Amino acid sequence: MTREEAYYNTLNAIAKMQWNMAMILEAKAFEAEKVRNWLCMHVTTDSIPDHASNLSTSLKIHEQNVELIESLTKLCQGMNRSMKTILSPGGDDEDGGMSGLLDGFGGSDSDG
């Protein structure tokens, strides 16, 4: 397999990962809308009397979404590093950019 084919396959895999992330975010948006509607109807001042417990309840509900967004952000940063390596016109290292590509997927032992 040539370097160009390997880069093409990598970019194709990144595009598929981005599509899957878009599907995850779309499903989470739909789920969040359902949760919002439920919260607006059921979580009232009668059901949660003080502000502190109201805040802690809200944080528990949204903690999963925050973790998902955090994870997707890290994944996007890794894909971004990989795409920069592949698409950089210079290719200033002797591998033609492959060491940077592996760094984006956690494949380097360097302290960076």
Secondary structure, 3 states (H helix, E strand, C coil): CCHHHHHHHHHHHHHHHHHHHHHHHHHHHHHHHHHHHHHHHHCCCCCCCCHHHHHHHHHHHHHHHHHHHHHHHHHHHHHHHHHHHHHCCCCCCCCCCHHHHHHHCCCCCCCC
